[in-house]
Amino acid sequence: MTEIDGRLEAHLAWAHREQPPPLVLLERILGDAAGKKRERRVERRIERSGLKVRKTLEAFDWAFQPALDRAAVESLATLRFVEQHEDVLFTGQSGTGKSHLLQAIALRACQREIHVRYARCVDLVEDLYAGVADRSYPLRLGRWARTELLVIDDVGLGQLKRNGDEPTAAHILFDLLDRRHQNTSTAITSNIDLSAWGHYLGDATVTAAILDRLAMNARRIDIKGPSYRQHLARLRAKTPAVPTDAARK
């Protein structure tokens, strides 16, 4: 059943009540069908993006991070940085909201029908290492490189596994980011200092080349504040448990 068939009865009932000109009725029917079709396209983009949860900016607790430059984040949410092929780098301690903010921006990009891919750093590197092993590396690299907005989350979290004869994670990421540089937008979160990236990625020299490219046109936001997850954990610890029926008896 097409979009028009599925809603035709409701449109005809509306027309019977309101008696609109025929052209208005036609515009209503076609506009509704186009809207439904767009909703399905957006849903497919979200599903294919790799976003496991759907974070929003509206749900972010700005009051908990008063030092955060809200205007800078909301500027990113306009997605002009994607149009201008700029990169984004969020840094800060774990739990400060970096991932929430970038996932919310990625979701908004999907809703604008921008091609988005999201992955944790360890998962992205693992996928490209699999390409080295089965000789599909150029194909996999091309897929990651072409996406309009690539979100690489949690640089510094998780162990980057590597066999002795494989390139370092630094070489893998450099290969990817060099292809994307000034052609597409990459947004990254990291909970370790940039000075520690070389050790984490396995090659200080190649990592310096990565950071050089990011420094050239990246918008950087450093969140200096407490961990929201720890805050919630403390609140839960202070909340008295609700007794069960058996306990009441």
C-alpha atoms as one frame of an Amber mdcrd trajectory, in Angstrom:
protein
   0.000   0.000   0.000   1.420   3.381  -0.984   1.667   6.450   1.232  -1.384
   7.953  -0.516  -3.520   4.797  -0.271  -2.788   4.470   3.435  -4.063   7.965
   4.260  -6.595   8.583   1.506  -9.644   7.800   3.619  -8.585  10.287   6.295
  -7.927  12.991   3.693 -11.329  12.444   2.071 -13.031  12.645   5.461 -11.222
  15.941   6.109 -12.268  17.241   2.679 -15.884  16.269   3.363 -15.853  18.322
   6.577 -13.849  21.332   5.385 -14.880  21.526   1.714 -11.492  22.850   0.522
 -10.751  23.745  -3.114  -9.581  20.688  -5.091  -6.026  22.062  -5.381  -5.741
  22.422  -1.582  -6.882  18.831  -1.115  -4.360  17.622  -3.680  -1.532  19.552
  -2.004  -2.521  18.078   1.369  -2.509  14.522   0.026   0.794  14.874  -1.829
   2.462  16.772   1.022   1.474  14.138   3.536   2.774  11.355   1.278   6.090
  13.166   0.790   6.411  13.660   4.549   5.855   9.970   5.270   8.399   9.006
   2.634  10.954  11.384   4.145  10.340   9.962   7.638  11.221   6.495   6.356
  14.386   7.792   4.670  15.481   9.457   7.913  14.760   6.302   9.902  16.896
   4.257   7.510  19.757   6.751   7.879  19.594   6.511  11.669  19.537   2.709
  11.580  22.513   2.569   9.199  24.536   5.210  11.050  25.578   2.879  13.865
  23.999   5.037  16.589  22.943   2.634  19.333  20.983   5.232  21.312  19.229
   8.402  20.260  20.592  11.238  22.356  19.224  14.741  21.938  20.490  18.193
  22.849  17.161  18.881  24.518  17.878  16.085  27.021  21.357  17.349  27.903
  21.706  18.781  31.426  23.404  22.094  30.655  23.158  23.228  34.271  25.395
  20.366  35.371  28.252  21.632  33.163  28.087  25.418  33.633  31.611  25.924
  32.242  30.658  24.312  28.930  30.448  26.741  25.999  26.803  26.124  25.143
  26.844  28.606  22.268  29.695  26.705  20.616  27.800  23.418  20.916  24.597
  24.926  19.555  26.599  26.375  16.665  27.751  22.843  15.845  24.132  21.716
  15.970  23.371  23.929  12.972  25.603  21.492  11.017  27.299  24.262   9.068
  30.604  22.650  10.006  29.586  19.642   7.894  28.846  21.875   4.918  32.250
  23.527   5.380  34.106  20.189   5.816  35.371  21.168   9.258  36.327  18.706
  11.971  35.273  18.660  15.632  37.213  17.516  18.666  35.585  17.088  22.092
  37.987  16.447  24.972  37.437  15.999  28.678  37.211  13.458  31.460  34.970
  10.422  31.151  31.312  11.062  31.944  31.299  14.793  31.203  28.855  14.544
  28.288  31.138  14.439  25.236  29.545  11.362  23.708  26.028  12.578  24.471
  26.630  15.847  22.653  28.231  14.334  19.561  25.621  11.593  19.322  22.917
  14.258  19.525  24.592  16.224  16.735  24.905  13.019  14.687  21.208  12.285
  15.188  20.320  15.782  14.044  22.497  15.265  10.959  20.599  12.066  10.160
  17.361  14.022  10.474  18.756  16.493   7.926  19.422  13.488   5.650  23.199
  13.780   5.952  25.114  10.528   5.568  26.434   9.730   9.068  28.496   6.879
  10.492  29.194   6.482  14.193  31.699   4.127  15.822  33.800   3.833  18.925
  37.474   4.157  18.115  38.215   0.542  19.060  35.401  -0.762  16.829  36.446
   1.349  13.853  40.072   0.224  14.105  38.983  -3.388  14.555  36.870  -3.189
  11.393  39.808  -1.846   9.390  42.157  -4.462  10.881  39.683  -7.100   9.675
  40.070  -5.579   6.225  43.833  -6.001   6.434  43.342  -9.660   7.351  40.846
 -10.542   4.605  42.219  -8.121   1.990  39.071  -5.980   1.963  40.923  -3.027
   3.513  40.587  -0.661   0.494  36.851  -1.330   0.318  36.288  -0.850   4.045
  38.495   2.237   4.131  36.584   3.754   1.230  33.259   3.259   2.985  34.461
   4.989   6.138  36.156   7.735   4.125  33.145   8.667   1.983  30.594   9.344
   4.709  29.707  13.034   5.088  29.977  13.022   8.898  32.058  10.413  10.701
  31.854  10.327  14.503  34.753   8.523  16.212  33.885   8.146  19.883  36.070
   7.392  22.898  39.641   7.714  21.673  41.527   6.453  24.718  38.938   3.943
  25.938  39.288   0.247  25.201  42.317  -1.770  24.205  43.465  -1.524  20.598
  44.460  -5.064  19.649  47.153  -5.597  17.035  49.178  -8.467  15.653  52.906
  -7.909  15.252  52.869  -7.625  11.462  49.856  -5.289  11.267  50.086  -1.491
  10.995  49.574   0.459  14.196  46.217   2.023  14.987  47.911   5.356  14.314
  48.688   4.304  10.735  45.115   3.039  10.274  43.573   6.282  11.526  46.024
   8.450   9.618  45.135   6.653   6.398  41.443   7.300   7.039  41.688  10.887
   8.295  44.123  11.893   5.562  41.551  10.855   2.954  38.810  12.728   4.750
  40.854  15.869   5.487  39.118  18.971   4.041  36.781  16.735   1.992  34.359
  15.620   4.695  33.801  16.191   8.419  35.093  14.055  11.261  33.982  14.508
  14.875  36.007  12.882  17.636  35.707  12.511  21.407  38.651  11.692  23.654
  38.952  11.291  27.405  42.764  11.358  27.365  45.115  14.270  26.790  46.201
  14.783  23.199  49.777  14.252  24.392  48.788  10.667  25.301  47.356   9.800
  21.882  50.746   8.657  20.546  51.104   6.024  23.243  47.478   4.902  22.875
  47.579   4.650  19.072  51.003   3.053  19.018  53.123   5.544  17.061  53.937
   9.046  18.275  55.231  10.314  14.912  52.177   9.252  12.914  49.881  10.473
  15.683  51.521  13.901  15.447  50.554  13.963  11.758  46.959  13.116  12.702
  46.812  15.906  15.275  48.387  18.330  12.812  45.510  17.749  10.406  42.924
  18.046  13.143  44.491  21.251  14.444  44.289  22.834  10.992  40.500  23.072
  10.782  38.963  21.438  13.859  36.597  23.144  16.245  37.703  22.062  19.699
  35.571  21.967  22.830  37.185  20.943  26.100  34.704  20.056  28.832  36.120
  20.711  32.283  33.621  19.470  34.790  32.396  16.589  36.933  31.195  13.206
  35.714  27.453  13.121  35.191  27.422   9.320  35.461  29.078   9.488  38.883
  26.588  12.182  39.884  23.665   9.903  38.961  25.286   6.993  40.778  25.577
   9.065  43.960  21.939  10.138  43.664  20.822   6.545  43.265  22.903   5.537
  46.277  21.154   8.187  48.405  17.643   7.221  47.264  16.049   4.831  49.764
  14.872   1.567  48.275  11.104   1.142  47.892  10.052  -1.808  50.067   8.440
  -4.757  48.307   5.078  -6.132  49.354   6.837  -8.975  51.162   9.018  -6.512
  53.084   5.951  -4.482  54.108   4.398  -7.559  55.617
